[in-house]
Amino acid sequence: MKYFVEKDSIVRRIWGKSDTILFIFSGAAAEFALNKAVDWLYFTGKLPKDPLGRLFSTVTYARWIVFSPEDEANKAIDNMRKIHTAVEHNRGATIPDWAYRDVLFMLIHYSIASFELLERKMNEPEKEEVFKVFWRVGNRMGLKDLPASFSDWTRMRQQHLENDMLKSEYTIDLFRQYRKHLGAVRYYILLEGQKLVVPSQVSSLLGFNNFKPLGLVVPFYKLSRLIKLDGAIKAILLPSAYATQIKKLDVK
């Protein structure tokens, strides 16, 4: 059976650990809020009601594609495009291609940034492999003007960071909803986690300072994984509503 992503791929290693995925989620949560097309996520009304659930479902959907047989992954991607097309029809407008590309670019960036934070630095072939997996997702969705290589992606990613982000009323409301759904302590942890993986442009727009106390804790967390205490730590820090889902993210 042919899988969408080969079993020995670095992409499976990245998306096979819940803690790495949680940092991908936290970074995407920050950048989603700044995207100039975030109003599309508000159109159905589901995002402000359950922002964590909606964003978490996006990340877990991407993860499911990574671990699926190729035919099932392609069907899932096709279905994802159909869902967005239906939203476009209901609104009477078209989601711009750059907005779709931005989501793919986020997944590439935070896959690499989260792995490097929790594991090790990635080499260029590994980064290229991450790029190629998500390029295939975008190509299957019929997106135009996709970068041809990781180096091209790097240039386009920088253009996105410069042109497609804005701190708006949607940004402020989303972070207000994050705090409401997480509570003060977990919200603080979310913000500190975001500082560790977001690009400088995102950090600047959100008004983050350069003090990163969670960065001092990461080495101790890595040690906790070696002695099998990371599960207990995540159970304490993360919302109980997502405990089962988060546990299932780990590939044994």
N, C-alpha and C positions, 0 to 999 in steps of 0.2 A: 504494500500500500504506500502510495506517495503522499507525503505530508506537505503542507504549505511551507513549513520551515523544517529543514533537515534536523534529525534528532541530535546531532552533535554541534548544532549551531550555537554561537554565543548568544543569539537572540532568545533561545529557549532557556539558557542559563539566567539571563536577565529577568525574563518574565516568568520564571519558575519559582521565585522567592517572594513571599508576601511583603517583606520589609522593603525590597527594591521597588515593588509595585506601589507601595504606599508613598514613597518619595516621588515616584512618577505622578501619582495622583495629586500630591500636595503642590508640586510645581505647576501641573496643568490647571489646578484650581486657581492659582494666582494669575496665570497668563490668560486663561479663559475670561477672567473678569475684566481684563484690559483690552481684549480684542474689539475692534470697531464693529464687528459683526455680532457682538454678543446679544444684540436685540433679537436676533433670530432664536436664541435659546429662551428668550422670555415670551415669545409669541404664543406658545401653547399654554403658558402659565404653570407648567410643571416644574421648571427650574427653580423659581423663587420659593415654591412650596416645599421642595425637597432637593436643595442644591447638592448636598453631599451624595444622595442616592443617585441623582442623574449623572453627576460627574463620575462617580464610582462605577456606574453601569457602562459608561463609555470606555473606561479603562479595562474593565473585565471583559467587555465585548472584544476589544483589541487582543487581549490575552487569549481568549477562546479561539480567535482566528490563528494565532501563532501556533497553537497546539492541535489544530484540526487537520484531518486529511484534506488534501488540496481541493477536491470537489466540494466538500462541505464548507470549507473556508470561502471559496468563490461564491457559493450560494449565499453565505452570510453577508459578504460584501455587496452582492447584488441586492439583497434585501435591505441593507442599510441605505443604499442609494434610492430604492423605492420609497422608503420611509421619508427621506428628505424631500423627494420629489412631491410626495403627498402634502407635506408642510408648505412647500412652495406654491402648490396649486391652491391650497386653502388661503394663503396670504395674498395670492395674486402677484407674486414677485419671485425672482430667482436668487438663490443664494450664490454670491459671487465665487468664482473658482478660487480666488486668493484665500477666501475664508476656509474652504476645504483644505487647501494646501497648508494653511497655518496650523490646522489640527494635526495633519501628518507631520509637519515640522516639529510641533511640540512633542509628539510621541518619539521622534528620533532624538531630539535634544535631551529629553528627560530620561530616556532609556540609557543613554550614554552617561549623563551626569549622575544619575542615581547609582549605576553600577560602579562608577569610579569613586563615588563617595563611600560606598559600603564594601567594595571589593579591592579593586586595583585600577591603575591606568590601563586604558585600552589602546591597542596598536591600530594603525591605519587600516589594515585589512579587516579587522573586527568592526571598526566604525563603518567601513564601506558595506559590510554585511548587514548591519542594522539599517543603513540607508536603503539597501536593495530590497529588504523585506517590505518596508513601508512604501517604497516606490511601487512595488507590485500591487499593493492595496490601492494606492491612488490611481494607477494605470487601469486596474480592473473597474474602478468607479468612473472611468472616462474623463478624468481630470486633464486639463490642458496645461501646457507650459511647465511640466514637471522637470526638475533638474536632472541632468544625465549622469551625475556622479556625486560622490560625497563632497568633493571640493566645490562643485557647482552649488550643491545644497548649502554649503557654508556661506557662500556669497548671497544666495537668495534668502537664507535665514536672517542674515544681517539686514537686508532690505526690509524684510517683514518687521523686524524689531524697530526699525526706524520709521516705517510708514503705516503699519496696520494696528498700532496700539494707542490707546487714549484712556486716561482716567476719567470716567464719566459717572453719571448718576447710577448706571447699572453696576459699575465697579463697587461703588460705595454700598449699594443695596446688597450685592452678593456677599461682600465681607460681613455685612451686618447679619445676613442670614447664616453664614458660616458660624459666627459667634453664638447666635441663637440656638442652633442645632447642636453645637459642640459643648457649650458652656465655657466659662472664662479660662479654666486651666488648659483644656484640650485645644481651645482656640489659640492660646499663647504658644503651645507646642507646634500647632500647624504653622503659625507665622515663622517660628524659629526654624522649622524644617524647610520652609520655602526659601528662607535666606541662603540655605546651603546649596540649592540646586538651580535657582532662577538666574538668568543672565543679568548683567549690570543694568540694562535698560529697564527691565521689569522691576528690579529692586529700587531704582531711582523713582520711577513713576508711582510706586506704592509707598515711597517714603521710608523704606527700610534703612536702619542705621548699619554700621559696619561691625557692630558687636554681635558675635555669633556664639552664644554660650552652648548651644546644642552641639556645635562642632567639637567642643571639649569632651562631650559625652560619647560621641560616636565610637572612639577606640574602646571604651568600656562596654558599649553595646556589642561590638564585634566579639569581644571576649565572652560575653554572655551567650552568644550563639554557640561557641565552642563547648560550653558546659551546659547547654540546653536550657538556659533560663530565659531566652528571648521570648518564648511563648507566653510566659507569665508576665513579662514586662509589657508586651503588646496587649494582653488581656486587661491590664490595669489602665493603660494609657488610651486605649481606643474605645469608641462607643460600643456598648454591648449589642446594639441592634445589628452591627456589622460583624460581630465576632465569628459567627459560623462562616460567613462569606470570606472573611480574611483568612481563616484557617485553611479553607479549601484552595487558596491561591498557591500554597506550597506544593511543589511537585517532589514527591519522595524518590 
